[in-house]
Amino acid sequence: MADDSSDIEVIPSPVAGPSKQSAPYLHRQAIGQELTRLDAELEKIEEDIGKLQALAALRREDRDKLLAELDDLSAPTKSKGKGKATGGTDYATDDFVWSPELKSKLRSVFKIQNFRLCQEGACNANVDGRDIVCVMPTGGGKSLTYQLPALLSPGVTLVISPLLALITDQVLHLAEAGIAAVKLTGGTSKAESRDIHNRLLAMATGRLGNEKEIKLCYVTPEKIAKSKSFLSMLQKVVNGGKLSRIVIDEAHCVSQLGHDFRPDYQKLYVLRQTFPRVPIMALSATCPPQVLQDLLKTLGMKPVSDGANATVGSTVYFSSPLYRPNLHYQVLPKPASAQAAIVAMKDYIMEHHPRDGGIIYCLTRKDAERVAEGIMKESGGKIKTGVYHAERRDEEKEKLHLQWRRGDVKVVCATIAFGLGIDKGDVRFVLHHSLPKSVDGYYQESGRAGRDGKDSDCLLFFRPADFSHIAAMMASERGGAAKLHAMLDFAQDLRECRKIAFAKYFSHSSQLSMSSWTTAEKNALAPCNHCDNCTRLPDSFTQRDVTLEAWQILRVVDAVKATGGQLTLAMLADLARGAGGGNYEVGGGRRGKEKMDLNLQAVCGGKVALKKEEVETLIVHMLVQRYLVEKYHQTAYNTVVYLGSGPLAVSLTRFSRDRLAIDAHAPKIECCFRAATRKRKSRSEKEGSKSSGKRKRQAGSSDEEEEESDADILDVAPEENQHMEEVSSDSESAAQVDWSYSMRDGSSKRRRTESTLNGDVIEID
Ligand SMILES: Nc1ncnc2c1ncn2[C@@H]1O[C@H](COP(=O)(O)OP(=O)(O)OP(=O)(O)O)[C@@H](O)[C@H]1O
């Protein structure tokens, strides 16, 4: 084009027109000459345009031929691996011409013997230059699907990844394997950044030998969205034919319909627009159908076809099962006092994972700090802990990350800011100190355990009373209550296999196909046989008809509302059980608060005959079932979550107490409660077996072993509960006395604690 245009002869315009002072006939002559010149010039330009148009048509033909050739190449680059019925390409084979090299680099560079499901197919499609969407669970091994092909392709693979920690981790990991990987993030120094730019430009102009090429360049999405100079440098790399592919990690962040939308991700549409011929690979752990469609549209990718039968011109789609059989899920009752909860976690780690690395997820930064300090102290410094949350400085985060990878720090106590894509394969346990805000979050966070495929434990410490705190934190989140209810339902469920619970949740909430949970060995609805619920002994819990108790609770809620009072979960549980003498507070504001007496006998025929934990469990169950609802109240300092009658309440309260049991139209409410037992083994008895709790309780384990079920962790004897009830009932103040208990601790130290109505726990012993 440039050459052709240089033929164009541009006739200079006359510098000055004829003088107006000249005789008119001279002036007319001059104009005539000028017109002749312009006519000649226009004729020449038109001739040139014609030539250029002919040239453009020729170039278009060349381009179309090359495109057709490229499409043809997609299929026959392999020696076998013929497509299935429709003649598409089956990428899930090892019959491609590059397959031997792929396998050899897998072993020599990554020290991995065999591909996991989907990995080989995704690698093949990558080497073949296809657009790809790859959905694999957390820890499924997504990174390999672009890192390995990067070594087989000339040029650099650009990786867009959301988190600094993730990028640092990946670059570190690749450097250890001897792969030239760099990062360009906000934290990269100017000198380093200049050096990387220079190296990339040298690659673009062919001044850098192949062996010195940067193979992977990691950037954050902000770099693409905000740095024009980076895009212009990238254009040069593309023009030099040295950008082999663009990888977008956590690609679901592109879509507003997903759970983790990030505005900078949406600006990634610019990549396809600017570099239309560079293949794009989108990676994600969860990508429901509508998010997938949104993602394809935003990133300018074509509709998908299956990786085992990929049609020409489509985006090749891979997904592997979301079920990870090496993760063993358990929900454990969380002791009431903050200190006892820490001791329970410390005991668990010391007993089951004394030398392993793990994560403890906490709800708040303060919790993470407190838990880390407590675990260090309680273990006498044996469990080295670190703290990670959003407010820690970047250097501190990076340092902790390194220490954790090396094993100098064993346990990271963290908020959810920690973990997205963290590449530490041998995380043997993930404990949740508090209930996660959603099942999606729980799946992701717990999924950071056992990424190397080995057995690992996912323990959730749960007590219904934690609800108020978490609900208050989620008050402003759209759809937050529904997400929390699903999580509460999961945590309180003592019967359904955890794998099935996940499968049902995701198929319902994200329309993810049930088949996402099917593996070669098990179909989606087959129980895992190793989670707490699959291995739970029948007598470790009871399922009871609690219709009357639910009715009483709703009557209490209505009675308190009628006097202008409001109740939190803890207050409602106490009041319904007659604790604190049936007192509750009403009013507020200028009038100040005053105490009211609730005559339980008159309101609902007496006290609710359940233990404290049971009433709390039932209240949560009623929330999930919509007999109760949250009422958020914003004070100057915080959000308080009160409970009110839910939409289903009237279906129960319209009956009198007497008619409840006999009227066929009255709903029946059932609830599962953990059975309390005093039976526990001494520490020395337990030392014999170091395997984790869930494996002890697998079908076929001995009776004696099976006695060590969740129930014994509760370890509150009925007499003690009785005592507890008496103490709390006798209490004069609004505060109530509670007993906390430690888990799996032979000495079974009990502490007397006072827990105030707002849920704060004060040690008084
Ligand atoms: N084929 C394999 N065989 C054994 N280990 C593997 C294999 N592929 C990957 N791994 C290991 O599995 C772990 C998880 O891999 P990777 O970080 O790629 O997971 P991921 O899918 O990106 O997870 P996340 O979504 O959390 O980022 C890593 O330690 C990796 O080395």
The ligand as an SDF file (V2000), in Angstrom:
LIG
                    3D

 31 33  0  0  0  0  0  0  0  0999 V2000
   -1.8640  -32.8190   35.7520 N   0  0  0  0  0  0  0  0  0  0  0  0
   -1.5260  -32.4900   36.9830 C   0  0  0  0  0  0  0  0  0  0  0  0
   -1.0710  -33.4130   37.8440 N   0  0  0  0  0  0  0  0  0  0  0  0
   -0.7260  -33.0780   39.1150 C   0  0  0  0  0  0  0  0  0  0  0  0
   -0.7720  -31.8290   39.6010 N   0  0  0  0  0  0  0  0  0  0  0  0
   -1.2270  -30.8690   38.7800 C   0  0  0  0  0  0  0  0  0  0  0  0
   -1.6240  -31.1380   37.4360 C   0  0  0  0  0  0  0  0  0  0  0  0
   -2.0200  -29.9840   36.8780 N   0  0  0  0  0  0  0  0  0  0  0  0
   -1.8910  -29.0360   37.8120 C   0  0  0  0  0  0  0  0  0  0  0  0
   -1.4170  -29.5600   38.9540 N   0  0  0  0  0  0  0  0  0  0  0  0
   -1.1870  -28.8630   40.2140 C   0  0  0  0  0  0  0  0  0  0  0  0
   -2.4730  -28.5170   40.7470 O   0  0  0  0  0  0  0  0  0  0  0  0
   -2.3790  -27.3290   41.4890 C   0  0  0  0  0  0  0  0  0  0  0  0
   -3.4760  -26.3700   41.0560 C   0  0  0  0  0  0  0  0  0  0  0  0
   -3.2510  -25.9200   39.7350 O   0  0  0  0  0  0  0  0  0  0  0  0
   -3.6970  -24.4670   39.2450 P   0  0  0  0  0  0  0  0  0  0  0  0
   -3.0830  -23.4220   40.0880 O   0  0  0  0  0  0  0  0  0  0  0  0
   -3.4520  -24.3860   37.8190 O   0  0  0  0  0  0  0  0  0  0  0  0
   -5.2260  -24.5140   39.5680 O   0  0  0  0  0  0  0  0  0  0  0  0
   -6.3200  -23.5240   39.0610 P   0  0  0  0  0  0  0  0  0  0  0  0
   -7.3020  -24.3240   38.3120 O   0  0  0  0  0  0  0  0  0  0  0  0
   -5.7020  -22.3680   38.3630 O   0  0  0  0  0  0  0  0  0  0  0  0
   -6.9620  -23.0590   40.4240 O   0  0  0  0  0  0  0  0  0  0  0  0
   -7.5310  -21.6140   40.8040 P   0  0  0  0  0  0  0  0  0  0  0  0
   -8.8660  -21.4890   40.1820 O   0  0  0  0  0  0  0  0  0  0  0  0
   -7.6240  -21.6860   42.2830 O   0  0  0  0  0  0  0  0  0  0  0  0
   -6.5630  -20.6020   40.3610 O   0  0  0  0  0  0  0  0  0  0  0  0
   -0.9910  -26.7730   41.2700 C   0  0  0  0  0  0  0  0  0  0  0  0
   -0.2120  -27.0930   42.3890 O   0  0  0  0  0  0  0  0  0  0  0  0
   -0.4860  -27.5260   40.0540 C   0  0  0  0  0  0  0  0  0  0  0  0
    0.9060  -27.6980   40.0640 O   0  0  0  0  0  0  0  0  0  0  0  0
  1  2  1  0
  2  3  1  0
  2  7  2  0
  3  4  2  0
  4  5  1  0
  5  6  2  0
  6  7  1  0
  6 10  1  0
  7  8  1  0
  8  9  2  0
  9 10  1  0
 10 11  1  0
 11 12  1  0
 11 30  1  0
 12 13  1  0
 13 14  1  0
 13 28  1  0
 14 15  1  0
 15 16  1  0
 16 17  2  0
 16 18  1  0
 16 19  1  0
 19 20  1  0
 20 21  2  0
 20 22  1  0
 20 23  1  0
 23 24  1  0
 24 25  2  0
 24 26  1  0
 24 27  1  0
 28 29  1  0
 28 30  1  0
 30 31  1  0
M  END
$$$$
